[in-house]
């Protein structure tokens, strides 16, 4: 367990506790019905496995490769759906924001505001998220070294935000490829940062599928197991009931039918390695 930062909660989800928490859900809010189906299915799995978890889905996929790609319902409808899900099933919810205006709107119903990797150094966006009083999850840019995240942390603390996370999601390695340096998880935690590992975005091949993002989804569970053994405070994994027909990031999402078995294995690895 990392004891170099003060543990905190995202609602009832402990950060820095004896076990990692999980951020789970589909890449995009494909429809309201779909979001509810996924949330209820994941709730049942979470209850059986005993994990602490946060439900995730994006209201707008703003950085899609192609202009014709699906984006989502938008911030108003998206946050309403997520807020309703959170209240109904009693789970914290998270989604990514892309502008200063998004921060204030999302904070009304979203428990954990996520800053996309490409925007992790946007000072005004970080400040807007911090000043909402919500917890903030900042994805480490694919272009950043682990040591560079201390500057992001310094910004958040200067804005009065101590409840933030840094999420590792791989580093650009040539064209259409990401590589995860597992040493980064250790190094960032050593700096006193609460660290999450994003197993599904780390296996992306950005823009590598003729106008859409491809990926090596079968490797997501492999990297998740390695990250838990290395030591992290949380795991981020996108989950879909039918990845082959997902409207965003299908090649990287973990099939719903496999997630419970994977969670059981990750919990066992955590107990064996700590």
N, C-alpha and C positions, 0 to 999 in steps of 0.2 A: 504494500500500500504506500502511496505517496503521502508523506506527511509534511512536505515543504510548503504547502499552501493551506489556508484555512478551509476545511470542508464546508460545503453549503448544500442547499437543496434547490431543485427545480420543482416546485410544488412538493410532492412527497417523494421525489426521486433524489436519493443522496448522491452527491458528487464528492469523491474522495473517501468513500466508505470502504468496507472490507471486500466488496465485490463490485465488478464493473456494472454500469447500467447500459441500456441499449436504446438506440434511436432506430426505430423500425417503421416502415411504411412504403408505399409506392413512390416512384419518382414524381409523378404528376397527378394532380386532381383531374382524372379523366372524365369523371362525372360524379354527381353527388351520391348516387346509388352505389357506385363502385367504391367510393371513399368509405362509406358506412360499412359495406361488406368487408373490406379489408380491415377496418378498425375493430369490428366485432370478432373477426377471425383471429387477429393478433392478440386481442384481449384474452380470448380463451387459451391460447398458447402460453401467454405470459402467466396466467393463473396456474396452469399446469406445471410450468417450469420454475415458478417462484421468482422471476426476474423483476427488476425495476425497469420501466421502459417509458419512452416518449414516442408519440405517434407523429410521423412526418409525412408531408406531401407538399408539393409546390403549386402555388396558385398561378405562377407565370414562369415558363421556361424561357427566360429572356435572352439566353445566349445560345440558342439553337444554331446549328451549322447552316441550315437552309431557311430561306424566307417562307417556304411552304410547310415547314414542320409545325406540329401541334404545339401550342403554348399553354393554354389553360384558361380557366374561367375569369381570371383577373382578381385583383386584390379584394374588392368588396365582397363578391360572392365567395371567393376562396377562403377568406378569413371567417366569414359567417359559417361556412360549412365546418371548418376546423374547430371553431369555437363551440359550435353545437356538439360536435363529436366529443370534445374534451369534457364538456359539462355532463353529457349523457352517460358516458362510460367511465368517467372519473380518471382520465389520463391526461398528463400534460401534452401539449401539442407544439410543434415547431414548423416553421416554413422559412424560406429565404426571402429576403427583401433586397431591393436593388436601387432604392433612392431614399433621400432624406424624408420625402413625403410618405413613403411606405412605412417608415419606422413608427411614426405616430399612429397611423391607422392600424397597423398590425398589432401594436402593443395593447390595443383594447381587448383582444381576444386570444393572442398568441403568448404562450408561456416562455418560449425560447426563441429569440430572433436569430436567424442564421445569416451570416455575411458570406456571399459566394467567394470562391477562391480568387477570381479575377479582380474582385473589389476589396481585397483584404487590406490594402494600403490606402484606401480612400478615407482620409482623415475625417472629412465632414460626415460621411456615412457612419463611421465608427462612433463619432460623437453623438449623432442623432440617436443611434441605437442605445448607447450607454445612458443617455439622459432620459430614456423612457422608464428606467428603473427595472426593466426586464433583464433576465439573464441573456447573455449573448454568446453564440457559437460562431467563431471565426474560422473559416476554412483557410488553411495555409496555402498560399499561392503556389502553383506548379513551378514557379520561377524563383521561389525563395529557399534559402538554406535554413536549416532548423534554427541556427543562432539568430537569424533575422527576426524570429517571432518575438524576441524580447522587446523589440521596438514597438510591435503591435501591443504587447502587454503594457508597456509604458504609457502608450496613448490611452488605453482603456482606464488605467489607474488614474491618469491625470484628469480624466473626465468623471472620476468618482465611481467607476464601475469595478468592483472586485469579483463579481460573479460572472466570469466569462470562461469560455473553453477555447482551446486551439485544436483544430481537427487536421490531422495528416491525411492527405489524399493523393499522394504520389508526386513525382517530379518529372517534368518534361525531359525526355531522353530521345533526342532526334525527332523525326517527323512521326506523327500518329502513334506515339508510344509514351507510356508512363512507367516509371520504375519506383518502387518503394524502398527506401533505405531504412531498415528497421532500427538502425542506430538513432535515427531522429526521434523516435518515441522516448528512448532513454534520455537523450540529451535535453529535450524540451521539458520533460518531467524533472530533470535535475535542476533546471532553472526555476523550479517552483510553479510550473504551469500545469493546470489540469488538462490532460490530453485525451482526445478521442481519435480512434482510427476509423476511417471511412473505407470499408473493405470493397464496396461495389464501385465507387468512382475511381478507386485506385487501379482497377483493371480495365478502365476505358481505353479505347483507341480513338482519341478525339478527331472527329472529321474523317475517320478512316474507313467509312463504308459508303463511299460515293454520295456525299452530301449529308450523311447522318453519322452519328457517333457509333462506332463499333466497340467491341470489347471481348474480353476473355472471361466470361462470367463463371466458368468452372473453377477459375483461380481465386474467386472472392472468398470462399470458405477456407482455402489454403492460407491466404494472407491473414484472414481473421484469426485462425488458430495461432499463427506465428505472433501476431500482435498481442494476443492475450498472454502468451508465454513470455513475451518481452516485458510486458507490464503497461497497461493503459487504464485510464479511469472510465472510459466508455467505448462502445462499439457502435458504429453507424452502418446499417445495412439496409439497402432498399430491397423491398420484397413485393412480388407481384403474383397474382393467382394465375396469370397466363403471360409470362414474359415474351413469348414469341409474337404476341399480338399487342404488346404494350405500345402506347402512343409516344413514349419517350424512354430512351435508355434501356430498351428491352434486352439487349445482349448482355447487360451487366447485372440485372436484377436477379435475386435469388428466388426460385420458385417457392410459393407459399407452402407447398407440400413437403419441402425439405427443411424449412427454417426451424421447426421444433427439434429435430434431431441435431441440427447444427448447434442450437443454443445449449442443449444438454452437453454436447462435447466441449463447447467453450467454457461452460461452468466447471466441468471436470478438469480441464486444463488449468484454469485459474487456481483451483484448489490444490492441484498437484505442484504448481510452480511458485506458490506464495506461502 
